[in-house]
Amino acid sequence: MVIGDFNILEPTHTPRYRFFQPFEYDFYGWLGQAGYQDAFRELHPDAAEYSWVGRTGDGYRYDHAHVSADLVPAVHGCAYVHEPRTGPDRLTDHSALSLNLSLRPLAPLPVTNPTRAADRMPLF
């Protein structure tokens, strides 16, 4: 998974902003060439969502979650949570991005009783 604020737009972003350079759009394409797919677009091919909105009201989808082709079937949700950006506390200038995957563990994790000294493993 490659997740974060990339400060780039997908090449099909609407509206198309002329001040973005081809190399900025090319990075988004490079992720696809490297085998990663936009999880949000997989679930919402035509949605117009923006994770950042400028002072002029122009919206941009800067925040992305790309997953490898093997993980695409495990993607069960990918959505923007706008409250951190738009809520009364305005915690950030970006919307949060939620990615939900349905995965099986490769092996069970050992579970021990943390209150028993014999079960504790030293850190070093």
C-alpha positions in Angstrom: 0.0 0.0 0.0 1.1 3.5 -0.7 -1.0 6.0 1.2 -0.8 9.7 1.9 -0.9 13.3 0.8 0.8 13.1 -2.6 0.1 16.7 -3.6 -0.8 15.3 -7.1 -4.0 14.9 -9.0 -5.1 12.0 -11.1 -4.8 12.8 -14.8 -8.6 12.6 -15.2 -9.3 15.1 -12.3 -12.2 17.4 -13.0 -11.8 20.2 -13.4 -8.4 20.1 -15.1 -6.1 22.8 -13.7 -3.7 24.2 -16.2 -1.1 25.1 -13.6 -0.3 21.5 -12.8 2.7 20.2 -14.8 2.8 17.0 -16.8 5.4 15.5 -14.4 2.9 15.9 -11.6 0.2 13.9 -13.4 2.9 11.4 -14.5 3.6 10.4 -10.9 0.1 9.2 -10.6 0.5 7.2 -13.8 3.8 5.8 -12.5 2.0 4.2 -9.6 -0.3 2.4 -12.0 2.7 1.3 -14.1 4.3 -0.1 -10.9 1.2 -2.2 -10.3 -0.7 -0.1 -7.8 -4.3 0.9 -8.2 -6.2 3.8 -6.7 -8.5 2.2 -4.0 -10.9 5.1 -4.0 -11.3 4.9 -7.8 -11.8 1.1 -7.7 -14.9 1.6 -5.6 -16.0 5.1 -6.8 -15.1 5.4 -10.5 -17.1 8.5 -11.1 -17.2 10.3 -7.8 -16.0 13.9 -7.5 -14.4 14.0 -4.0 -11.9 16.5 -2.8 -9.6 16.1 0.1 -8.4 19.7 0.1 -10.2 22.8 -0.9 -8.4 26.1 -1.5 -9.5 29.6 -0.5 -11.1 30.1 -3.9 -13.2 27.0 -3.4 -11.3 24.9 -5.9 -11.2 21.3 -4.8 -8.3 18.8 -5.2 -8.0 15.1 -4.4 -4.5 15.2 -3.1 -4.8 12.4 -0.6 -4.6 8.9 -2.0 -4.6 5.2 -1.1 -3.0 2.9 -3.7 -2.9 -0.8 -3.3 -1.1 -3.6 -5.1 -3.2 -5.6 -7.6 -3.2 -8.5 -5.2 -5.0 -6.4 -2.6 -7.6 -4.9 -4.8 -10.1 -7.7 -4.0 -9.6 -7.1 -0.3 -10.6 -3.4 -0.6 -14.1 -3.1 1.0 -14.2 0.6 1.7 -12.3 3.7 0.8 -13.8 7.1 1.7 -13.0 10.7 2.6 -13.9 11.8 6.1 -14.4 15.6 5.8 -15.1 16.5 9.4 -11.4 17.1 10.4 -11.3 19.7 7.6 -14.8 21.1 7.8 -15.9 20.6 11.4 -16.0 23.2 14.1 -12.5 22.4 15.3 -10.9 22.4 11.9 -8.1 20.1 12.9 -6.4 20.1 9.5 -6.7 21.6 6.1 -7.1 18.0 4.6 -10.0 15.5 4.8 -9.0 12.2 6.4 -8.9 9.1 4.2 -10.3 5.8 5.4 -9.3 2.5 3.8 -11.0 -0.7 4.8 -9.5 -4.1 3.9 -10.7 -7.6 4.5 -7.6 -9.7 5.0 -6.9 -13.1 6.5 -3.9 -13.4 8.8 -1.1 -15.6 7.5 -0.7 -17.3 10.8 -2.4 -16.9 14.2 -0.6 -14.5 16.6 0.5 -15.9 19.9 -1.6 -14.6 22.8 -0.1 -14.6 26.3 -1.3 -13.3 29.7 0.6 -10.0 30.3 0.1 -10.3 34.0 2.2 -13.4 34.4 5.9 -12.8 34.6 6.8 -16.2 33.0 4.9 -15.2 29.9 6.8 -11.9 29.4 9.6 -11.8 26.9 12.5 -9.3 27.4 12.6 -6.6 24.8 16.4 -6.7 24.6 
